[in-house]
Amino acid sequence: MALEFDADFDGYLDADYGHGIAATYTPSGGSASSIKIIMDQQYYSIPGESIDVEGSQPMAHCKTTDVPNAAYGDDLVVNAITNLDGTTIKVQTSYKVVGVQPDNTGMTLLILEEQ
C-alpha cells in the first residue's frame, strides 16, 4: 500500500519545482512512454587487497505507476540535463535496466547501465 499519493510524487519529480527530469521509458517489446525521474549516480567502493576499486552506478527513481512491469532489459532514455541558464550539464543518455527495486510505497528504483 502506497504511503503517499501520486500527486505527492509528481511534486518531487516536477522538472521546474522538484528534482525531476524527463525521460522516455520503453519496456522490452512494448511502447515508449514519457515519464519523470530523479537520476542518481550512487558511489560505491569495493575493498581490495592493497587498494579499493571505486565507481558509480546510474539509478533512476520513478513512480511505480509509470513503470508497473519494469524488467531487466527495458530501455530508458534520459533527456539532457541543463542548468537554469540552459547550459548542458549532461547530454541525453540511453540506458538499459539491469535491476528493478520497488520500495512498496509507490516508488521504484531502476538500476541502469549506460549504453
Solvent accessible surface area in square Angstrom, and as a share of the most:
residue,aa,sasa,rsa
1,M,213,0.95
2,A,51,0.40
3,L,142,0.71
4,E,64,0.29
5,F,161,0.67
6,D,62,0.32
7,A,77,0.59
8,D,59,0.30
9,F,8,0.03
10,D,72,0.37
11,G,42,0.41
12,Y,98,0.37
13,L,3,0.02
14,D,49,0.25
15,A,56,0.44
16,D,121,0.63
17,Y,202,0.77
18,G,26,0.25
19,H,141,0.63
20,G,4,0.04
21,I,32,0.16
22,A,31,0.24
23,A,2,0.01
24,T,47,0.27
25,Y,7,0.03
26,T,38,0.22
27,P,43,0.27
28,S,86,0.55
29,G,94,0.90
30,G,40,0.38
31,S,94,0.61
32,A,63,0.49
33,S,50,0.32
34,S,102,0.66
35,I,12,0.06
36,K,84,0.36
37,I,0,0.00
38,I,41,0.21
39,M,39,0.18
40,D,51,0.26
41,Q,85,0.38
42,Q,87,0.39
43,Y,127,0.48
44,Y,92,0.35
45,S,47,0.30
46,I,98,0.50
47,P,110,0.69
48,G,42,0.40
49,E,189,0.85
50,S,105,0.67
51,I,133,0.68
52,D,75,0.39
53,V,90,0.52
54,E,115,0.51
55,G,24,0.23
56,S,60,0.39
57,Q,52,0.23
58,P,17,0.11
59,M,26,0.12
60,A,0,0.00
61,H,60,0.27
62,C,0,0.00
63,K,25,0.10
64,T,44,0.26
65,T,88,0.51
66,D,41,0.21
67,V,3,0.02
68,P,91,0.58
69,N,129,0.66
70,A,17,0.13
71,A,48,0.38
72,Y,165,0.63
73,G,22,0.21
74,D,3,0.01
75,D,51,0.26
76,L,0,0.00
77,V,40,0.23
78,V,5,0.03
79,N,62,0.32
80,A,44,0.34
81,I,46,0.24
82,T,69,0.40
83,N,63,0.33
84,L,190,0.94
85,D,131,0.68
86,G,50,0.48
87,T,81,0.47
88,T,69,0.40
89,I,116,0.59
90,K,66,0.28
91,V,107,0.61
92,Q,112,0.50
93,T,11,0.06
94,S,50,0.32
95,Y,3,0.01
96,K,70,0.30
97,V,0,0.00
98,V,49,0.28
99,G,20,0.19
100,V,51,0.29
101,Q,97,0.43
102,P,75,0.47
103,D,71,0.37
104,N,122,0.62
105,T,40,0.23
106,G,19,0.18
107,M,29,0.13
108,T,4,0.03
109,L,32,0.16
110,L,0,0.00
111,I,23,0.12
112,L,0,0.00
113,E,92,0.41
114,E,102,0.46
115,Q,117,0.52
